[in-house]
Each structure stands twice: as structure tokens, then as C-alpha cells.
């Protein structure tokens, strides 16, 4: 054993086997992705934290989702737990505590900096997945995005998307020859799904200022990679939103980062906890997109590490791309479980010293089967390893500790205040109001004298406007921006009709008065 295994250049210490042979993750292949799997209570979270600390110490920024709230402890100095001291001694280490540079994020803006994306950035494919749309509904959503693009309508938040959908429905006849039939019932179904999404809190996610990916790629003054922690305990109550958000984030990294090839260390390491949520009931088109992103994002210098209970939760097309693997204990109480264990064992390069399938069921807490890629990218023989304990706190932090971290954050104030600039909702609202203004003053009747029209035009317009205003007031809300597009359309139609009726009544009254005077 070396004097200081933690200081091995270009490597991250994972642990050691029973013979005292250390196991490492090589940084130069850290972008070849990875897998951390195992049953609940087997030690996945500790392994995740250990690897995150190693990447941070090596100067690699990290992003991870804190599903249970215990990864927030990375921001605090660890404790001299006896179990950690004993484990360190068992594998020949001197246990030392540390803390790491952490930035907290939260889709809901409660436990970290708000994370936002625009509707346009999310795109129709991911939105269709998020809204659980069928093929026909997804087609209408694609039409809406295309029309919004052609009309110069910015889709930033949910009210913009609603307004654009209503615009497409109102102009379905004109758009039919170019895009095909757009049924009002289909648009209505999408609008109802948007209401469900709102109930899950998604309105806080869609909007501006949108996330700047560069803020995930930061290092501190000591050269350590910043660990970006997404507070996901509340987000996990909406699993589809959670999975779609993380997939969007991966897609944004793929789109925005330049090609860099193989580096000495990754530019960013992305841990995807509860990874099975990404693949549950995913349509084929989405699975293809996931496979493509995972395959190609490696050349952007990004390593993706999936964390889940069973390796079989990940499709074979994706699992085959995960080179660095740690598998904790799996339980096999039924024939189906035993079959899953055998299948999981077959994903490793076998070690003649033990039976992999049997070892999977015998692993103790904190022990794992580890197979990493060597410097040439070839999978190493699987080994049974005691995982080294993390240096930072393992467990949750207090609200006061979180507040202190947020107060000292270099990103404080950048995302905290939402921005609502002019976009599709405001543009379409102005168009509707402009149409009302032009419709309110009707053309003079053929045969009417110009002098009459000139004499009564101002009065007629005022009377008609008064009637339209009174009727429109019945539909008034405290804030027009909160009215749905349907309500705005109804108010516009009623005001227009009322103004026309009021003007016509005024004309008849004026005609009678002028007629009486002439007699």
C-alpha cells in the first residue's frame, strides 16, 4: 500500500479490497460515464458522496440531485465518527475531515438559487414527455412551436404556451392547409395537462432569468470544483418533472458545450439519482434521444453517473456506455429477484477469485463490487471493495447552515428575482386589444351625409365605448395578465359586440333627434 492513497495523481480513491489493494477511478476516463447501484441501505449515497468529493478535489465541478436531503452535508465539515475512523483504519488510511465548495439550487427557489428554463429551451419533445401527451397531441404541440417561431412569438413561460395554443386553435382553418388539422379538442386536452403541470409547481421552473450553464462549471479560489446540489426532496413528489428537468439539463450541456475530446479530467460530472425515473414508460423517441445524449456528451468533457437500485433499471443501450461501476448489495427474495441478480452479475468482467452473483447478495453495508476503466478505457476485473468514508458531513444540514451557505454564494442575487419581459402572451394580448380598437369604430353607412357622420362620430364612438366598457367590466380581473387566453378572447368578443350595439343605438337616437329638428 502507498503512503497516501488519497494523493495518487490523476486518480480518485474508491476503497480497498480485503488484501489491501486500493481501487481507483482514473480521471482521464471519468467522462466515460458510470453507474452506482444497489438496494436501499447498501451505501449508494456514501459512495456517491465519496466520488463527488474526489472529483471536487481534482478540480472537476460536480452536479448532483439531493433526493433525501443528506447530500447537503457536503457543505459542512465532517465529523469524527467512530465507524468512519474504524473503516479508514481497516483499509489503511488515516481518517481526516473536510468541507467542500457548494452551491445550492432549487427548482422551487426555496432551498437554493432558483433554476429556470424557458419553454423554448425545453422544446416540444421534452414537454410532450412532461405532459404525457399522445402522438396526436404531440403533433399539435410541434405545430404550436413552429407557428410561434414563424410569428416571432417568444415562448418563455406557461402563459406564453397557453396563449400560443389558443392562437393556433383560433386560426386552425387558416393553418390547416400548411400543418394539417388542429382540433380544438386536442388543444383543450393539452391545456388541461398544463393545468396539471402547474399544480405540481412547474410555473416556478418556466421563465427567466434562465440558467446559465457556465455557472455549473466553476472552481473555487483553491482550484477545487464547485459541487452544485439540487434540492430534490420536494421535486421528487413530481417524478416526471424531476426526470424531465435533469434530462433537459443534460441536453443543454450537450448543446452549449464545445467539443473537447478526451481530457485529463472531466469538465463536469453529472450524478443522476433515482435514474429509473428517466426510463420508466419513456417512448422510443425519448429513449433514442437519451441514448444519443449519453453517447455524445462524453466528447464535451461531461461524465454522467446514474444512481439507481438495480442496474437493470437502465436500458441496455445506455448501460453499455457506463464504464465505471460500483454495485452494492442486491436482495433476492423471489425467483424474479434471483434472475435480476444473475443478470446484474453478467454486466461485469468476471473475477475468478469469487462468484459475482453470490457476492452481490453477500455484500455488507459500505461494501461494493467495483469495476473501473483503466487508463486505456478497458474495463478492469471486478473486485470486492470496502468503500472509503467521505470527509464531509454525511447527513442533512440545518436551515441556518443552509442560509449561511446561500448568503456566501457567489451567485447570490443573479437568479433570485424573476423577469417577465414581453413575450407571446403580451404580444397576442396587444393584437387582441388592437383588433378591438379597430372594430369599435364601424364604417359609415352608405348614403349617410358626411356632415352627419362628422357631427355624430365622436359622440357615437364615446357612447359605444361606454357601453363596451361597462360590459367588459363584468369580465375584469385585478390583473389582466392573470386572465387565461380564453377569458381574454371572451372579454374581447363581448366588448366588441357591446360597442357595436351601443354605437348603433346612439346612431338611431341621433337620427331621430336630427329628423325631429328637420321637421
ZAMARGU-4260 file (C-alpha; in steps of 0.2 Angstrom, whole numbers, plus 5000, padded with zeros to 4 digits):
<rodrens>
0) 5000/5000/5000 | 5006/5018/4996 | 5009/5031/5010 | 4995/5042/5004 | 4982/5033/4993
5) 4971/5049/4993 | 4985/5059/4984 | 4988/5047/4970 | 4989/5059/4955 | 4976/5058/4941
10) 4965/5046/4951 | 4951/5046/4964 | 4952/5033/4978 | 4937/5022/4979 | 4942/5010/4993
15) 4952/4994/4995 | 4949/4975/4994 | 4952/4963/5008 | 4971/4961/5003 | 4974/4980/5005
20) 4975/4983/4986 | 4967/5000/4983 | 4954/5003/4969 | 4954/5020/4960 | 4944/5029/4947
25) 4955/5036/4934 | 4951/5054/4930 | 4956/5053/4912 | 4942/5041/4909 | 4930/5050/4921
30) 4920/5056/4906 | 4916/5038/4901 | 4901/5038/4912 | 4897/5027/4927 | 4884/5018/4937
35) 4881/5017/4956 | 4868/5004/4960 | 4861/4994/4975 | 4847/4991/4986 | 4841/5004/4999
40) 4853/5005/5013 | 4868/4997/5004 | 4878/5013/5004 | 4875/5021/4987 | 4873/5038/4994
45) 4890/5037/5003 | 4898/5031/4988 | 4891/5045/4978 | 4897/5057/4991 | 4915/5050/4991
50) 4916/5051/4972 | 4909/5069/4972 | 4922/5074/4984 | 4936/5066/4974 | 4931/5075/4958
55) 4930/5091/4968 | 4947/5089/4975 | 4953/5086/4957 | 4946/5102/4951 | 4931/5095/4942
60) 4914/5104/4945 | 4900/5092/4950 | 4881/5092/4949 | 4870/5081/4959 | 4852/5080/4965
65) 4849/5078/4983 | 4834/5067/4984 | 4834/5064/5003 | 4842/5080/5009 | 4858/5071/5016
70) 4870/5076/5002 | 4869/5094/5008 | 4881/5089/5021 | 4895/5091/5008 | 4895/5109/5013
75) 4899/5106/5031 | 4915/5099/5039 | 4914/5081/5043 | 4913/5073/5060 | 4925/5060/5068
80) 4913/5046/5068 | 4920/5030/5075 | 4913/5020/5061 | 4922/5031/5049 | 4938/5030/5059
85) 4937/5011/5060 | 4934/5009/5041 | 4948/5020/5037 | 4960/5010/5048 | 4953/4994/5041
90) 4959/4999/5023 | 4975/5008/5029 | 4970/5026/5030 | 4971/5040/5042 | 4953/5047/5043
95) 4953/5066/5040 | 4938/5078/5039 | 4935/5092/5026 | 4921/5103/5019 | 4919/5107/5000
100) 4913/5122/4990 | 4894/5120/4987 | 4881/5130/4978 | 4863/5125/4982 | 4849/5125/4968
105) 4831/5123/4969 | 4818/5122/4956 | 4805/5130/4968 | 4818/5143/4974 | 4815/5138/4992
110) 4831/5129/4997 | 4843/5136/4984 | 4845/5148/4970 | 4830/5146/4958 | 4833/5135/4942
115) 4823/5141/4927 | 4821/5136/4909 | 4811/5144/4895 | 4798/5134/4886 | 4808/5136/4870
120) 4823/5129/4878 | 4813/5114/4885 | 4807/5110/4867 | 4792/5100/4861 | 4799/5083/4864
125) 4803/5085/4882 | 4787/5095/4885 | 4777/5081/4877 | 4785/5069/4889 | 4782/5080/4904
130) 4764/5082/4899 | 4761/5064/4895 | 4754/5068/4878 | 4749/5055/4864 | 4756/5056/4847
135) 4742/5067/4840 | 4744/5080/4855 | 4762/5080/4852 | 4760/5084/4834 | 4749/5099/4839
140) 4762/5105/4851 | 4775/5104/4837 | 4764/5114/4826 | 4762/5127/4840 | 4781/5129/4842
145) 4783/5131/4823 | 4769/5144/4822 | 4776/5153/4837 | 4793/5153/4828 | 4786/5160/4812
150) 4776/5173/4821 | 4791/5179/4831 | 4782/5174/4847 | 4794/5171/4862 | 4788/5156/4872
155) 4796/5159/4889 | 4783/5153/4902 | 4767/5143/4904 | 4756/5158/4900 | 4765/5160/4884
160) 4762/5142/4879 | 4744/5144/4883 | 4742/5159/4873 | 4751/5151/4858 | 4740/5136/4859
165) 4724/5147/4859 | 4731/5156/4844 | 4734/5140/4834 | 4716/5134/4839 | 4708/5151/4834
170) 4717/5150/4817 | 4716/5132/4814 | 4706/5134/4797 | 4720/5145/4790 | 4734/5134/4796
175) 4726/5118/4791 | 4732/5118/4773 | 4750/5120/4779 | 4751/5110/4795 | 4736/5098/4794
180) 4720/5098/4805 | 4721/5105/4823 | 4706/5100/4833 | 4700/5111/4847 | 4698/5096/4857
185) 4716/5092/4856 | 4721/5109/4861 | 4709/5108/4875 | 4717/5092/4881 | 4735/5100/4881
190) 4728/5115/4890 | 4721/5103/4904 | 4738/5095/4905 | 4746/5111/4908 | 4735/5114/4922
195) 4741/5098/4930 | 4759/5103/4927 | 4755/5120/4936 | 4748/5111/4951 | 4765/5102/4953
200) 4774/5119/4954 | 4781/5119/4936 | 4776/5138/4934 | 4791/5142/4945 | 4803/5132/4934
205) 4797/5140/4917 | 4803/5158/4915 | 4818/5170/4916 | 4832/5173/4921 | 4836/5156/4913
210) 4850/5145/4920 | 4867/5150/4913 | 4876/5133/4911 | 4893/5142/4914 | 4888/5144/4932
215) 4889/5125/4934 | 4907/5125/4928 | 4915/5135/4942 | 4930/5131/4953 | 4934/5140/4970
220) 4950/5150/4974 | 4959/5134/4979 | 4956/5126/4962 | 4943/5114/4969 | 4927/5110/4958
225) 4911/5118/4965 | 4898/5105/4969 | 4881/5110/4963 | 4867/5102/4974 | 4849/5102/4968
230) 4837/5101/4982 | 4826/5087/4975 | 4816/5081/4991 | 4801/5091/4986 | 4804/5089/4967
235) 4803/5070/4969 | 4785/5072/4973 | 4783/5076/4954 | 4794/5062/4947 | 4791/5066/4929
240) 4795/5084/4932 | 4811/5078/4941 | 4817/5066/4927 | 4812/5079/4913 | 4822/5093/4921
245) 4838/5083/4923 | 4836/5077/4905 | 4834/5095/4899 | 4849/5099/4909 | 4859/5086/4901
250) 4853/5091/4884 | 4858/5109/4887 | 4875/5104/4892 | 4876/5094/4876 | 4870/5109/4865
255) 4880/5123/4873 | 4897/5115/4877 | 4910/5114/4864 | 4919/5098/4858 | 4935/5094/4868
260) 4938/5076/4866 | 4947/5066/4879 | 4954/5077/4893 | 4965/5074/4908 | 4949/5076/4919
265) 4931/5079/4915 | 4924/5097/4914 | 4909/5092/4923 | 4902/5076/4932 | 4884/5074/4932
270) 4876/5062/4945 | 4858/5057/4941 | 4850/5049/4956 | 4834/5039/4955 | 4839/5036/4937
275) 4825/5023/4934 | 4813/5038/4933 | 4821/5044/4917 | 4817/5027/4908 | 4800/5022/4916
280) 4787/5022/4902 | 4798/5033/4891 | 4793/5032/4872 | 4805/5026/4860 | 4809/5043/4853
285) 4814/5049/4870 | 4825/5034/4874 | 4834/5037/4857 | 4837/5055/4862 | 4844/5049/4879
290) 4855/5036/4871 | 4862/5049/4859 | 4865/5062/4873 | 4874/5050/4884 | 4884/5043/4869
295) 4890/5060/4863 | 4891/5071/4878 | 4907/5062/4883 | 4916/5071/4869 | 4910/5088/4878
300) 4920/5083/4893 | 4905/5078/4903 | 4904/5062/4913 | 4886/5056/4918 | 4884/5044/4933
305) 4867/5035/4935 | 4862/5031/4953 | 4848/5018/4955 | 4843/5002/4964 | 4846/4989/4950
310) 4857/4990/4935 | 4843/4983/4925 | 4833/4999/4928 | 4844/5006/4914 | 4841/5001/4896
315) 4855/4990/4888 | 4858/5004/4875 | 4863/5016/4889 | 4870/5003/4901 | 4883/4998/4889
320) 4890/5015/4889 | 4893/5016/4908 | 4911/5011/4910 | 4915/5015/4929 | 4903/5004/4940
325) 4900/5001/4958 | 4887/4989/4963 | 4881/4987/4981 | 4871/4973/4988 | 4855/4967/4979
330) 4842/4957/4988 | 4835/4941/4980 | 4820/4935/4989 | 4810/4929/4974 | 4815/4919/4958
335) 4812/4935/4949 | 4825/4944/4960 | 4837/4930/4958 | 4836/4931/4940 | 4839/4950/4941
340) 4855/4947/4952 | 4862/4935/4939 | 4859/4947/4925 | 4867/4961/4935 | 4882/4950/4938
345) 4884/4947/4920 | 4887/4965/4917 | 4904/4964/4925 | 4921/4957/4919 | 4922/4942/4930
350) 4934/4939/4943 | 4940/4920/4945 | 4943/4923/4964 | 4924/4923/4968 | 4907/4921/4961
355) 4900/4938/4956 | 4881/4933/4958 | 4884/4926/4976 | 4895/4941/4981 | 4881/4953/4976
360) 4870/4945/4989 | 4883/4944/5002 | 4889/4962/5002 | 4889/4971/5019 | 4884/4990/5021
365) 4898/5001/5013 | 4905/4986/5003 | 4903/4985/4984 | 4908/4976/4968 | 4919/4989/4959
370) 4925/4988/4941 | 4933/5004/4934 | 4940/5008/4917 | 4959/5008/4916 | 4969/5022/4908
375) 4966/5015/4891 | 4947/5013/4893 | 4947/4995/4896 | 4936/4988/4910 | 4945/4981/4924
380) 4941/4964/4933 | 4928/4966/4946 | 4934/4967/4964 | 4926/4966/4981 | 4930/4983/4989
385) 4927/4992/5005 | 4922/5010/5000 | 4932/5023/5009 | 4922/5035/5020 | 4919/5053/5014
390) 4927/5068/5023 | 4912/5080/5024 | 4897/5078/5034 | 4886/5063/5029 | 4868/5068/5033
395) 4857/5084/5032 | 4861/5101/5037 | 4850/5114/5047 | 4841/5128/5039 | 4853/5140/5047
400) 4868/5131/5040 | 4859/5131/5023 | 4855/5150/5024 | 4874/5154/5028 | 4879/5144/5013
405) 4867/5154/5002 | 4872/5170/5009 | 4890/5167/5005 | 4886/5161/4987 | 4895/5170/4973
410) 4878/5168/4963 | 4868/5177/4976 | 4856/5189/4968 | 4858/5183/4950 | 4843/5172/4949
415) 4833/5177/4964 | 4821/5189/4955 | 4811/5183/4941 | 4809/5193/4925 | 4793/5194/4915
420) 4798/5203/4898 | 4787/5204/4883 | 4783/5188/4875 | 4770/5178/4866 | 4756/5182/4879
425) 4759/5200/4879 | 4761/5201/4860 | 4745/5192/4857 | 4736/5202/4870 | 4741/5218/4862
430) 4735/5211/4845 | 4718/5207/4853 | 4716/5224/4860 | 4722/5232/4844 | 4708/5222/4835
435) 4695/5228/4847 | 4700/5246/4844 | 4698/5245/4826 | 4682/5235/4827 | 4674/5248/4839
440) 4673/5262/4826 | 4662/5254/4812 | 4662/5262/4794 | 4648/5275/4790 | 4633/5268/4782
445) 4632/5270/4763 | 4621/5286/4759 | 4624/5294/4776 | 4629/5313/4775 | 4646/5317/4779
450) 4641/5331/4790 | 4630/5319/4800 | 4644/5307/4802 | 4656/5321/4807 | 4644/5329/4819
455) 4640/5312/4827 | 4656/5302/4825 | 4664/5307/4841 | 4648/5306/4851 | 4644/5289/4844
460) 4661/5282/4847 | 4660/5288/4865 | 4643/5281/4868 | 4648/5264/4860 | 4664/5264/4870
465) 4655/5267/4886 | 4643/5253/4883 | 4658/5241/4879 | 4667/5247/4894 | 4653/5243/4906
470) 4650/5226/4898 | 4669/5222/4898 | 4670/5227/4916 | 4659/5212/4920 | 4674/5202/4915
475) 4688/5212/4923 | 4701/5204/4934 | 4713/5213/4946 | 4727/5209/4934 | 4724/5206/4915
480) 4740/5196/4914 | 4732/5183/4925 | 4717/5180/4914 | 4718/5165/4903 | 4718/5167/4884
485) 4700/5160/4883 | 4694/5173/4895 | 4703/5187/4886 | 4695/5181/4870 | 4678/5181/4878
490) 4680/5198/4885 | 4686/5205/4868 | 4671/5197/4859 | 4659/5203/4871 | 4666/5221/4872
495) 4667/5222/4853 | 4648/5216/4852 | 4643/5228/4865 | 4652/5243/4857 | 4644/5239/4841
500) 4627/5238/4849 | 4630/5254/4859 | 4636/5263/4843 | 4621/5258/4833 | 4608/5263/4847
505) 4617/5280/4848 | 4615/5282/4829 | 4597/5278/4829 | 4594/5290/4843 | 4604/5304/4834
510) 4595/5300/4818 | 4578/5303/4827 | 4584/5319/4835 | 4590/5326/4819 | 4574/5320/4810
515) 4564/5329/4823 | 4574/5345/4821 | 4572/5344/4802 | 4553/5343/4803
</rodrens>
